[in-house]
């Protein structure tokens, strides 16, 4: 495991530990965050931990061009219960992702420092959000980092049933229209798998990230 200094540097992703941790320390400057994402690395740590940088051996992804929306979500979309916007309320979305109570999870990894850094990335045009509205209220959404051919999803929230699913499929629809190669969901969880995400090897992910091909 590598310990980072103030220098803008990351070791090769192949040097990550078995668990997927590549490095510790450094900072959350926009320059370091952009370097990390472009190298297939992301920060993920609890509030009482040092900054941990990850490059897991398996990567959870969606290929937008191949994605099939499930019948149940298609029915939801057809009911027009929700309205969807993009990049209208980034800071509200990330703060909701921070504050939402999640089953089996104590605390949050979305610290105030994370919010400040990603909000700055949003102002620079790199971090983006999807907002889901119902009766004029923000009820769901997600945010992530846009690399131009790969969108790195960070977190999503839902205040009413299915709102985050609507955000997820709305993002994929946009990525498909713009011919993105991958939606990066980072690490496996059952909810993402039910939504149609699957794992690929780190080597395959890096190939797409670096070459734009799949």
C-alpha positions as CSV (number, residue, x, y, z in Angstrom):
1,X,0.0,0.0,0.0
2,X,1.3,3.4,-0.9
3,X,1.3,6.5,1.3
4,X,0.7,9.6,-0.7
5,X,2.4,13.0,-0.1
6,X,1.5,16.4,-1.5
7,X,2.9,15.3,-4.9
8,X,0.3,14.6,-7.5
9,X,1.0,11.0,-8.1
10,X,-0.7,7.6,-7.9
11,X,1.0,4.2,-8.3
12,X,-0.2,1.8,-11.0
13,X,-3.6,0.3,-10.2
14,X,-2.1,-3.2,-10.4
15,X,-0.4,-2.5,-7.1
16,X,-3.7,-2.4,-5.2
17,X,-4.2,-4.7,-2.3
18,X,-6.3,-7.8,-2.4
19,X,-9.2,-5.7,-1.0
20,X,-8.6,-3.1,-3.7
21,X,-6.9,-0.3,-1.7
22,X,-4.2,1.3,-3.7
23,X,-3.0,4.2,-1.6
24,X,-3.6,6.2,1.6
25,X,-3.4,9.9,2.3
26,X,-2.9,12.8,-0.1
27,X,-5.8,15.3,-0.4
28,X,-9.1,15.8,-2.1
29,X,-8.0,18.7,-4.4
30,X,-9.8,18.8,-7.7
31,X,-6.5,18.2,-9.5
32,X,-5.9,15.0,-7.5
33,X,-9.5,13.8,-7.9
34,X,-9.4,14.2,-11.7
35,X,-6.0,12.5,-11.9
36,X,-7.5,9.6,-9.8
37,X,-10.6,9.1,-12.0
38,X,-8.6,9.3,-15.2
39,X,-6.4,6.5,-13.8
40,X,-9.3,4.3,-12.7
41,X,-9.0,5.2,-9.0
42,X,-11.6,6.6,-6.6
43,X,-11.7,7.7,-3.0
44,X,-13.8,5.9,-0.4
45,X,-13.3,6.1,3.3
46,X,-15.2,6.7,6.5
47,X,-15.2,10.0,8.3
48,X,-12.8,8.9,11.0
49,X,-10.3,7.3,8.5
50,X,-7.5,8.7,6.4
51,X,-8.3,9.2,2.7
52,X,-8.3,5.7,1.1
53,X,-7.9,5.4,-2.7
54,X,-9.3,2.3,-4.4
55,X,-8.8,0.4,-7.6
56,X,-10.6,-3.0,-7.1
57,X,-9.8,-6.0,-9.1
58,X,-13.4,-6.3,-10.3
59,X,-15.4,-3.2,-11.4
60,X,-19.2,-3.0,-11.4
61,X,-20.4,-1.4,-14.7
62,X,-23.2,-0.8,-17.1
63,X,-22.6,-0.7,-20.9
64,X,-25.1,1.9,-21.9
65,X,-25.4,0.8,-25.5
66,X,-26.4,-2.7,-24.4
67,X,-28.7,-1.7,-21.5
68,X,-32.3,-3.0,-21.5
69,X,-34.7,-1.2,-19.2
70,X,-36.8,-3.7,-17.3
71,X,-40.5,-3.9,-17.9
72,X,-41.3,-2.7,-14.4
73,X,-39.2,0.5,-14.8
74,X,-40.6,1.1,-18.3
75,X,-44.1,1.0,-16.7
76,X,-42.9,3.5,-14.1
77,X,-41.5,5.8,-16.8
78,X,-44.8,5.6,-18.7
79,X,-46.8,6.7,-15.7
80,X,-45.0,10.0,-15.7
81,X,-45.1,10.2,-11.9
82,X,-41.6,11.8,-11.9
83,X,-39.9,14.6,-13.7
84,X,-36.1,14.4,-14.4
85,X,-33.6,17.1,-14.7
86,X,-29.8,17.2,-15.2
87,X,-27.3,19.4,-13.4
88,X,-29.9,21.7,-11.8
89,X,-29.4,21.0,-8.1
90,X,-26.0,19.3,-7.8
91,X,-25.3,20.4,-4.2
92,X,-28.7,19.4,-3.1
93,X,-28.3,16.0,-4.6
94,X,-24.9,15.4,-3.0
95,X,-26.1,16.6,0.4
96,X,-29.1,14.3,0.2
97,X,-26.8,11.4,-0.7
98,X,-24.8,12.3,2.5
99,X,-27.8,12.5,4.8
100,X,-30.0,9.7,3.6
101,X,-30.3,6.8,6.0
102,X,-29.1,3.5,4.4
103,X,-30.0,0.0,5.7
104,X,-27.0,-1.6,7.4
105,X,-24.8,1.4,7.1
106,X,-23.6,3.6,10.0
107,X,-22.5,7.1,9.1
108,X,-21.5,8.2,5.7
109,X,-18.3,8.4,3.6
110,X,-19.6,11.7,2.0
111,X,-17.9,14.1,4.3
112,X,-18.2,17.9,4.1
113,X,-14.8,17.9,2.5
114,X,-16.1,15.5,-0.2
115,X,-19.1,17.8,-0.8
116,X,-16.8,20.9,-1.2
117,X,-14.4,19.1,-3.6
118,X,-17.1,17.6,-5.8
119,X,-19.1,20.8,-5.9
120,X,-16.0,22.5,-7.1
121,X,-15.6,19.7,-9.8
122,X,-19.3,20.4,-10.7
123,X,-18.5,24.1,-11.2
124,X,-15.6,23.0,-13.5
125,X,-18.0,20.9,-15.5
126,X,-16.7,17.5,-14.4
127,X,-19.1,16.4,-11.6
128,X,-22.7,16.1,-12.7
129,X,-26.1,15.3,-11.2
130,X,-29.4,13.8,-12.1
131,X,-32.5,15.1,-10.2
132,X,-35.8,13.3,-9.8
133,X,-38.8,15.4,-8.9
134,X,-42.3,14.7,-7.7
135,X,-44.9,17.4,-7.3
136,X,-42.1,20.0,-7.3
137,X,-40.1,18.3,-4.6
138,X,-36.6,16.7,-5.0
139,X,-37.2,13.0,-4.2
140,X,-34.3,11.2,-5.7
141,X,-31.1,11.6,-7.7
142,X,-27.5,10.7,-8.2
143,X,-24.1,12.3,-8.9
144,X,-20.8,11.3,-10.4
145,X,-17.8,12.3,-12.4
146,X,-18.0,12.7,-16.2
147,X,-14.8,11.7,-18.1
148,X,-16.4,12.1,-21.6
149,X,-16.7,8.4,-22.5
150,X,-17.0,6.9,-19.1
151,X,-19.3,8.3,-16.4
152,X,-18.2,7.4,-12.8
153,X,-21.2,7.1,-10.6
154,X,-20.6,8.0,-7.0
155,X,-23.9,7.8,-5.0
156,X,-27.6,8.0,-5.3
157,X,-30.5,8.6,-3.0
158,X,-34.3,8.0,-2.9
159,X,-36.9,9.6,-0.6
160,X,-39.8,7.8,-2.2
161,X,-39.9,4.3,-3.8
162,X,-38.2,4.0,-7.2
163,X,-36.9,7.5,-7.4
164,X,-33.3,6.4,-7.6
165,X,-34.1,3.8,-10.2
166,X,-35.6,6.6,-12.4
167,X,-32.4,8.6,-11.9
168,X,-30.3,5.6,-12.9
169,X,-32.1,4.7,-16.1
170,X,-32.5,8.4,-17.1
171,X,-28.7,8.7,-16.8
172,X,-28.1,5.6,-18.8
173,X,-30.5,6.8,-21.5
174,X,-28.5,10.0,-21.8
175,X,-25.2,8.2,-21.8
176,X,-26.5,5.9,-24.6
177,X,-27.6,8.8,-26.7
178,X,-24.1,10.3,-26.3
179,X,-22.4,7.0,-27.1
180,X,-20.6,6.6,-23.8
181,X,-18.7,3.3,-23.3
182,X,-19.4,2.7,-19.7
183,X,-21.2,3.7,-16.6
184,X,-18.8,2.9,-13.8
185,X,-20.6,1.8,-10.6
186,X,-17.3,1.0,-8.8
187,X,-18.0,-1.9,-6.5
188,X,-20.6,-4.7,-6.4
189,X,-23.8,-4.3,-4.4
190,X,-27.1,-6.3,-4.8
191,X,-29.2,-3.2,-5.7
192,X,-26.9,-2.3,-8.6
193,X,-27.0,-5.9,-9.8
194,X,-30.8,-5.9,-9.7
195,X,-30.7,-2.7,-11.8
196,X,-28.6,-4.5,-14.5
197,X,-25.0,-3.7,-13.5
198,X,-22.3,-6.5,-13.7
199,X,-18.7,-6.9,-12.9
200,X,-15.7,-6.8,-15.3
201,X,-12.1,-7.2,-14.6
202,X,-9.9,-4.2,-13.7
203,X,-7.8,-4.9,-16.8
204,X,-10.9,-4.7,-19.0
205,X,-12.1,-1.5,-17.3
206,X,-8.7,0.1,-17.7
207,X,-8.6,-0.8,-21.4
208,X,-11.9,1.0,-21.9
209,X,-10.9,4.0,-19.8
210,X,-7.6,4.5,-21.5
211,X,-8.6,3.7,-25.1
212,X,-12.3,4.5,-25.2
213,X,-13.0,1.1,-26.7
214,X,-15.0,-1.8,-25.4
